[in-house]
Every structure is written in C-alpha cells, then in structure tokens.
Amino acid sequence: MTGRFDRPAERAARLGLGLVLFGLSLALLVEAHAGLDPWTVFAQGVAQRTSLTIGQVTVLTSLALLALWVPLHQRPGLGTLANALVVGPVLDLGIAWLPAAAGTAQQAAFLVAAIIGSAVATGLYVGAGWGAGPRDGLMTGLAARGIPLGAARGGIELTALTAGWLLGGAVGVGTVAYALAIGPLVHRALPWLAIRSAPADERQARRDQQADRDGDLEAGPVAVEEHAGGAERVQHQERARGQEGERDHEHAGVAAPLGGLARVVGDDQQPRSRPGTAGSAARGC
C-alpha cells in the first residue's frame, strides 16, 4: 500500500468526508436531471439495462478499473480502495434521500452545488495523501506508458460517456458544464485542502523528544531528579567558567599596558653606546 501515515486521524477524517461528499454531489447531479458526468452516465446506462443500481454499477466499475492497474504497475493506496467501496453506496443513499429538482432554477442550483461539491470532495480525498481514485490511477498509468495525460483522460472519459449514452444514460447541459468546470475547480481546491507532510528532520526531532519523555517516565522520579541535578551542575560549571574567563580577560587587559610600559622602561635603562665608542669599535673592526 502506498500513502503517508503521519497524522492518520486527520487524513482518515478528510478521506471519509471527501468520499461521502463526492457521493452526495453525484446524487445531486442525478437529481438535477440536466445531464451527468461521464462515469455516472455510464453507470446510469448500465443500471437501466440491468437490475443493478447506479451505486452498485459504480462500485463494480471501480473494481474493474483497479484490475487494469495490475498490467500498468500501479499500486493502490488505502484511499483508492475506500474510493471504490464508499462512493457507490453513498450515491445510492443520496438518490433515495434527495428530492428531484423542480423547475429550471432548482436544476441550476443542484448543478452548481454538485460541481462545486465534487471539486471540494476531490481536494479532500486526494489531499489526504492515501492514493488516487481508480479512474485517476488508470489515467496516470497510461501516461506513464507514454500516452499524454490529457489524451489518456479525454479518451477514457469519452469512451465511458459514449458507452453510457448508447445504453441510455443522461447526457445534457450538465455534462458539458461538469466537463468544463471540474478541472479548474479541482486545480484550485487541491492546494487549499492537501495535507502537507512535516519535513523529515522535524518528524525526527518530534520522535526524539517523545523518546526522551518516554525514557524519563520509565526511569522514574529518581532519574528525573538526577537529570535535573546534572543539568544544574552543568549550568553552575558554565557560569564558573564564564566568571574565570571574565577575570582572565580583565587581567589580560591590565597586563598588556603594563607589559608595554615595562618594555619602554627597560629600553630606557639599557646603556646607550656613545658615538665615539661606536666609531672606534667600527674602526677596530
């Protein structure tokens, strides 16, 4: 399994909230009756031809797409599996619970809420860092094989849309609006909602601090007192060395002028040779 595991409670909460919101957003899109996103078009088309619900088809489609990850050497994360298993049942619950849109104004409101909700939900569950959805992983796997990401995404979604439409899925203005708006909205939502992992050195420092605290607790009060007494002795020794250094500095500051004065006095006390003597010595040489 891939994924980051620091702050697991926060990541799990964001993942769960994002998947539930995504399922409800898709249910809003269904109840708007203005056209669906490509994958829900496909799920609705298959559901109309079988005894399955839209949510059940969504789960089965996700599991089938995960099987295609194997030859593409993609590894699912916890979020990938949760996406495959959670979105479909929530979608069915939302369809059963939410009323159908009545009138153009309510259709527009449902459509806008569904698109924005899908973008925020994607930012939450992808930003949790526990793996991409089954459809996204298929696209990135194809991109890793040399197919441009835009072409891979467009080709897969266009295939799902066409197959769903031929099976009777709803295609309309909502389909176009979703396709045009979801990309830019997700692009803006991800930086705001992604969980940023702590740097490695910061995580190591936290682990060291926790290990120190655990060691103090296991050693008991005596070890804590000894540790505190040792710290006080170290501080006392550092203060003593600082005071000695200050005294040495003051002594050096006084000794330097005195030494200079002694050299001057010593030079004055040394006998100076007379010019005549020096000349005679020079001639003797």
C-alpha positions in Angstrom: 0.0 0.0 0.0 1.2 3.5 -0.7 0.4 6.6 1.3 1.6 8.8 4.1 0.9 7.8 7.6 1.7 10.8 9.7 -1.4 12.4 11.3 -3.5 9.3 10.4 -6.7 10.6 12.2 -6.7 13.8 10.3 -6.1 12.0 7.0 -8.8 9.4 7.7 -11.3 12.1 8.6 -10.6 14.1 5.4 -10.7 11.0 3.3 -14.1 9.9 4.7 -15.6 13.4 4.4 -14.3 13.7 0.9 -15.8 10.4 -0.3 -19.1 11.0 1.3 -19.3 14.5 -0.1 -18.4 13.1 -3.6 -21.1 10.5 -3.5 -23.7 13.1 -2.4 -22.5 15.5 -5.1 -23.1 12.9 -7.7 -26.5 12.2 -6.3 -27.3 15.9 -6.7 -26.2 15.7 -10.3 -28.6 12.8 -10.9 -31.5 14.6 -9.2 -30.8 17.8 -11.2 -31.9 15.9 -14.4 -29.7 18.1 -16.5 -27.0 15.6 -17.6 -24.4 13.6 -15.7 -20.6 13.4 -15.6 -19.2 10.8 -18.0 -18.7 8.0 -15.5 -22.2 8.4 -13.9 -23.6 8.5 -17.5 -22.0 5.1 -17.9 -23.3 3.8 -14.6 -26.8 5.0 -15.2 -26.8 3.4 -18.7 -25.7 0.0 -17.3 -28.2 0.3 -14.4 -31.1 0.8 -16.9 -30.1 -2.4 -18.7 -29.7 -4.5 -15.6 -31.2 -4.9 -12.2 -28.3 -3.1 -10.5 -28.5 0.4 -9.0 -26.3 3.3 -10.1 -24.2 3.0 -7.0 -23.7 -0.8 -7.5 -22.5 -0.2 -11.0 -20.2 2.5 -9.8 -18.6 0.1 -7.3 -18.2 -2.7 -9.9 -16.7 -0.3 -12.4 -14.2 0.9 -9.8 -13.1 -2.6 -9.0 -12.8 -3.4 -12.7 -10.6 -0.4 -13.3 -8.5 -1.4 -10.3 -7.9 -4.7 -12.1 -6.5 -2.8 -15.0 -3.9 -1.2 -12.6 -2.0 -4.5 -12.5 -0.6 -4.6 -16.0 0.1 -0.8 -15.7 2.2 -1.5 -12.5 0.1 1.0 -10.4 -0.2 0.4 -6.7 -3.4 1.3 -4.9 -3.5 3.1 -1.6 -6.0 3.0 1.3 -7.8 5.9 -0.3 -8.0 4.1 -3.6 -9.8 1.1 -2.0 -12.0 3.3 0.1 -13.0 5.3 -3.0 -14.0 2.1 -4.9 -16.2 0.9 -2.0 -17.7 4.0 -0.4 -18.8 6.4 -3.2 -21.3 4.0 -4.8 -23.3 3.2 -1.6 -23.4 6.9 -0.7 -24.5 7.7 -4.2 -27.5 5.3 -3.8 -28.4 6.8 -0.4 -28.3 10.3 -1.8 -30.6 9.4 -4.7 -33.0 7.8 -2.3 -32.9 10.7 0.1 -32.6 13.9 -2.1 -35.7 15.2 -3.9 -35.7 15.6 -7.7 -35.2 19.2 -8.9 -38.4 21.0 -9.6 -38.0 23.8 -12.2 -35.1 25.3 -14.0 -33.9 27.4 -11.0 -33.6 24.3 -8.8 -31.9 22.4 -11.6 -29.3 25.1 -11.9 -28.8 25.2 -8.1 -28.4 21.4 -7.9 -26.0 21.5 -10.8 -23.8 24.3 -9.4 -23.8 22.6 -5.9 -22.9 19.2 -7.5 -20.0 20.6 -9.4 -18.5 22.6 -6.5 -19.1 19.8 -4.1 -17.3 17.3 -6.4 -14.3 19.7 -6.6 -14.1 20.2 -2.9 -14.6 16.4 -2.3 -11.8 15.6 -4.7 -9.5 18.1 -2.9 -10.3 16.4 0.4 -9.8 12.7 -0.5 -6.9 13.3 -2.9 -5.3 15.8 -0.5 -5.4 13.1 2.3 -2.5 11.5 0.5 -3.7 7.9 0.7 -3.9 7.3 -3.0 -5.8 8.5 -6.1 -9.2 7.2 -7.2 -9.4 4.1 -9.5 -10.1 6.3 -12.6 -7.3 8.7 -11.9 -4.8 5.9 -11.4 -5.7 4.4 -14.7 -5.1 7.7 -16.4 -1.7 8.2 -14.7 -0.8 4.6 -15.5 -1.4 5.2 -19.2 0.5 8.5 -19.0 3.5 6.6 -17.6 3.5 4.4 -20.7 4.0 7.4 -22.9 0.4 8.5 -23.6 -0.1 12.2 -22.8 -2.2 12.7 -19.7 -4.7 14.9 -21.4 -5.2 12.4 -24.2 -5.5 9.5 -21.7 -8.1 11.3 -19.6 -10.1 12.5 -22.6 -10.0 9.2 -24.3 -11.2 7.2 -21.2 -13.9 9.6 -20.3 -15.1 10.0 -23.9 -15.3 6.2 -24.1 -17.3 6.0 -20.9 -19.6 8.8 -22.0 -20.3 7.3 -25.4 -20.9 3.8 -24.0 -23.2 5.2 -21.3 -25.2 7.4 -23.7 -25.7 4.4 -26.1 -27.0 2.4 -23.1 -29.5 5.2 -22.2 -27.5 7.4 -19.7 -28.5 11.0 -19.4 -26.3 13.5 -21.4 -27.1 17.2 -21.4 -26.0 20.7 -20.4 -24.9 19.4 -17.0 -22.5 17.0 -18.8 -20.9 19.9 -20.6 -20.8 22.2 -17.6 -19.3 19.5 -15.4 -16.6 18.7 -18.0 -15.6 22.4 -18.4 -15.7 23.4 -14.7 -14.4 20.4 -12.7 -10.8 20.6 -13.8 -10.1 24.3 -12.9 -12.1 23.9 -9.7 -10.1 20.9 -8.6 -6.9 22.7 -9.5 -7.8 25.4 -7.1 -9.1 23.2 -4.3 -6.2 20.8 -4.1 -3.6 23.3 -2.8 -6.0 24.5 -0.1 -7.1 21.1 1.1 -4.0 18.9 0.7 -2.3 17.9 4.0 1.4 18.9 3.9 3.7 16.4 5.4 6.1 17.6 8.0 9.8 17.7 6.9 11.8 14.6 7.8 14.1 16.4 10.2 11.1 17.9 12.0 9.4 14.5 12.3 12.7 13.0 13.6 13.0 15.8 16.2 9.5 15.1 17.4 10.3 11.4 17.7 13.5 12.1 19.7 11.6 14.4 22.1 8.9 11.8 22.6 11.6 9.1 23.2 13.2 11.4 25.8 9.9 11.9 27.6 9.1 8.2 27.5 12.6 7.4 28.8 12.1 9.8 31.7 8.8 8.3 32.6 10.1 4.8 32.5 13.2 5.7 34.6 11.0 7.2 37.4 11.2 10.2 39.6 14.8 9.4 40.8 16.2 9.5 37.3 14.3 12.7 36.6 15.8 14.4 39.7 19.3 13.1 38.8 18.8 14.5 35.3 17.7 17.9 36.7 20.6 17.9 39.2 23.1 17.1 36.5 21.7 20.0 34.4 22.0 22.4 37.3 25.7 21.2 37.9 26.4 21.8 34.2 24.9 25.3 34.4 26.9 26.1 37.5 30.1 24.9 35.9 29.4 27.0 32.8 28.8 30.1 35.0 32.1 29.5 36.9 34.0 29.1 33.6 32.4 32.3 32.4 33.4 34.2 35.5 37.0 32.9 35.2 37.1 33.9 31.6 36.0 37.5 32.5 38.7 37.7 35.2 41.3 36.4 32.7 40.1 39.0 30.2 40.4 41.8 32.8 43.8 40.6 33.8 45.0 40.5 30.2 43.6 43.9 29.6 45.6 45.3 32.5 48.7 43.3 31.9 49.0 44.4 28.2 49.6 48.1 29.1 51.9 47.2 32.0 53.9 44.9 29.8 54.3 47.7 27.2 55.3 50.1 30.0 57.9 47.6 31.2 59.4 47.3 27.8 59.7 51.1 27.5 61.3 51.4 30.9 63.7 48.5 30.2 64.7 50.2 26.9 65.4 53.4 28.8 67.6 51.6 31.4 69.7 49.8 28.9 73.1 51.6 28.4 73.3 53.6 25.2 76.6 53.4 23.3 78.4 56.7 22.7 79.0 57.8 19.2 82.7 57.9 19.7 82.9 54.4 21.1 80.8 53.0 18.3 83.0 54.8 15.8 86.2 53.4 17.5 84.7 49.9 17.5 83.8 50.2 13.9 87.4 51.3 13.1 88.8 48.4 15.2 86.8 46.0 13.1 
